[in-house]
């Protein structure tokens, strides 16, 4: 199993592979979208190496009441809602419960956007090649919605790039992006953190500091 020193190391390794992708060398603007919080230091390194614009993409999983780790859909910052009807039926979720969760997640997304937009303005995705980056994939729901959001915002091409994911995750997410790039797919996948020597939890200030650093370097 490939093991990364930290998120920045993972980002540099991702960037080295992405730099060889000839489909990204077609003259289109390159934009890296990082999924906060863990994807921010990874994405910053990718954007640095590729000379791309850098921004965050804010999406949220719709959580089931009994198990918040289990999602029954996703919500994008543009208000678009994706609901897994089969999951809703299996869990017996009521319309009231679904509406309540959507409204809660909308409030969270608005708060997150306000926080990040205090540091960086949104990047125009229209007709751009967009690389969606996270520090890893567990279930893939958030990554899928991030790619879908980039499409809705006008991206001409979407690449999903992560350092680590479970086996077959790339195949399962193939419909969400034009290319899915995963550096490591451990046969015994337990958690994203197993692929990192240093995998401390990032708070909001750490994520904002990465964004400020990148902004100051490129202004």
C-alpha positions in Angstrom: 0.0 0.0 0.0 1.3 3.5 -0.9 1.8 5.7 2.2 2.0 9.5 1.9 4.0 11.6 4.3 1.1 14.1 4.7 -1.6 15.7 2.6 0.8 18.1 0.9 3.0 15.2 -0.2 -0.1 13.4 -1.5 -1.0 16.6 -3.5 2.4 16.8 -5.1 2.3 13.1 -6.1 -1.2 13.6 -7.6 0.0 16.7 -9.5 3.0 14.8 -11.0 0.6 12.3 -12.5 -2.0 14.9 -13.6 0.8 16.8 -15.3 1.2 13.8 -17.7 -2.5 13.9 -18.7 -2.5 15.1 -22.2 -6.2 15.8 -22.1 -5.6 18.5 -19.6 -3.1 20.2 -22.0 -5.7 21.3 -24.5 -5.4 25.0 -23.7 -8.5 25.2 -21.5 -8.3 27.0 -18.2 -7.4 24.7 -15.3 -9.3 24.9 -12.0 -8.6 22.8 -9.0 -11.6 22.5 -6.6 -10.8 21.1 -3.1 -13.4 19.5 -0.9 -12.9 21.0 2.6 -11.4 20.4 5.0 -8.9 17.6 4.2 -8.8 18.3 0.4 -7.6 21.8 0.8 -3.9 21.2 1.4 -3.9 18.4 -1.2 -5.6 20.7 -3.8 -3.3 23.6 -3.1 -0.3 21.6 -4.0 -2.0 20.3 -7.2 -2.9 23.8 -8.2 0.6 25.1 -7.5 2.3 22.4 -9.7 -0.2 22.7 -12.5 -0.4 26.5 -12.4 -4.2 26.2 -12.0 -6.7 28.5 -10.3 -7.7 27.2 -6.9 -11.1 27.2 -5.1 -13.1 25.1 -2.7 -16.3 23.2 -3.5 -18.9 22.9 -0.7 -21.3 20.0 -0.7 -22.9 18.1 2.1 -24.1 14.5 2.6 -27.8 14.1 3.6 -27.5 12.0 6.8 -29.8 9.4 8.0 -31.2 10.1 11.5 -30.1 6.8 13.1 -26.6 6.8 11.5 -25.1 10.1 10.5 -22.3 8.4 8.6 -24.8 6.8 6.2 -26.0 9.1 3.5 -29.3 9.0 1.6 -28.3 11.8 -0.8 -26.3 15.0 -1.2 -26.8 18.7 -1.4 -24.7 21.2 -3.5 -24.0 24.8 -2.7 -26.2 25.7 -5.7 -29.2 24.2 -3.8 -29.3 21.1 -6.0 -30.5 18.0 -4.1 -29.8 14.4 -5.0 -31.8 11.8 -3.1 -31.3 8.1 -3.2 -34.9 7.0 -3.4 -34.0 3.3 -2.9 -32.2 4.2 0.3 -35.0 6.4 1.5 -37.5 3.6 0.9 -35.3 1.0 2.6 -34.8 3.1 5.6 -38.5 4.3 5.8 -37.6 8.0 6.0 -40.5 10.3 6.1 -40.9 13.4 3.9 -40.7 15.5 7.1 -37.4 14.0 8.1 -36.0 14.5 4.5 -37.1 18.1 4.4 -35.6 18.8 7.9 -32.2 17.3 6.9 -32.1 19.3 3.7 -32.9 22.6 5.5 -30.2 21.8 8.1 -27.6 21.1 5.5 -28.5 24.2 3.6 -27.8 26.3 6.7 -24.4 24.5 7.1 -23.5 25.1 3.5 -24.4 28.8 3.7 -22.2 29.1 6.8 -19.3 27.3 5.2 -19.5 29.4 2.0 -19.5 32.6 4.0 -16.4 31.5 5.9 -14.4 30.6 2.8 -15.6 33.5 0.7 -14.2 35.8 3.3 -10.8 34.7 2.1 -11.2 33.8 -1.6 -13.8 34.7 -4.3 -15.5 32.0 -6.4 -13.7 30.9 -9.5 -15.5 30.8 -12.8 -15.9 27.2 -14.0 -17.5 27.9 -17.3 -15.7 26.0 -20.1 -12.8 25.1 -17.8 -11.1 21.8 -17.1 -11.9 21.2 -13.5 -10.0 18.9 -11.2 -11.9 17.9 -8.0 -9.6 16.9 -5.2 -10.0 15.4 -1.8 -7.6 13.7 0.6 -9.3 10.4 0.0 -12.6 8.7 -0.7 -14.6 6.6 1.8 -18.0 6.1 0.3 -17.8 8.6 -2.6 -21.1 10.4 -2.2 -19.5 13.8 -1.5 -17.0 13.5 -4.3 -19.8 12.5 -6.7 -21.8 15.6 -5.8 -18.8 17.8 -6.1 -18.2 16.6 -9.6 -21.9 17.0 -10.5 -21.8 20.6 -9.1 -18.8 21.4 -11.3 -20.7 20.2 -14.3 -23.7 22.3 -13.4 -21.4 25.3 -13.1 -20.3 24.9 -16.7 -17.1 22.8 -16.5 -16.2 21.4 -19.9 -14.2 18.5 -18.4 -14.1 17.1 -14.9 -11.4 15.0 -13.4 -11.7 13.5 -9.9 -8.3 13.0 -8.3 -7.6 11.5 -4.9 -4.7 9.9 -3.2 -6.5 6.9 -1.7 -9.9 5.1 -2.1 -11.3 1.6 -1.7 -10.9 -0.9 -4.4 -13.4 -0.4 -7.3 -14.2 3.2 -6.2 -12.9 4.6 -9.4 -15.2 2.3 -11.4 -18.2 3.2 -9.3 -17.5 7.0 -9.7 -16.7 6.8 -13.4 -20.0 8.2 -14.4 -19.4 11.3 -12.3 -16.2 12.5 -14.0 -14.5 12.2 -17.4 -11.5 10.6 -15.5 -11.1 9.3 -12.0 -7.5 9.1 -10.8 -6.7 7.2 -7.6 -3.1 6.8 -6.5 -3.6 4.0 -4.0 -6.4 1.4 -3.6 -5.6 -0.8 -0.6 -7.0 -4.2 -0.8 -8.0 -3.9 2.9 -9.3 -0.4 3.0 -10.3 0.7 6.5 -10.1 4.5 6.4 -8.5 7.3 4.4 -6.1 8.0 7.2 -4.4 4.6 6.8 -2.6 6.0 3.7 -0.9 8.8 5.6 2.0 8.9 8.1 0.6 12.3 9.4 -3.1 12.7 9.2 -4.1 15.3 11.8 -7.6 16.7 11.8 -7.8 20.1 10.1 -9.8 22.9 11.7 -11.3 25.8 9.8 -8.4 28.1 10.6 -5.9 25.7 9.1 -8.0 25.4 5.9 -8.3 29.2 5.7 -4.6 29.6 6.2 -3.9 27.3 3.2 -6.2 29.4 1.1 -4.6 32.7 2.2 -1.2 31.3 1.5 -2.2 30.3 -2.0 -4.0 33.6 -2.6 -1.0 35.7 -1.5 1.4 33.6 -3.7 -0.7 34.1 -6.9 -1.8 37.8 -6.5 
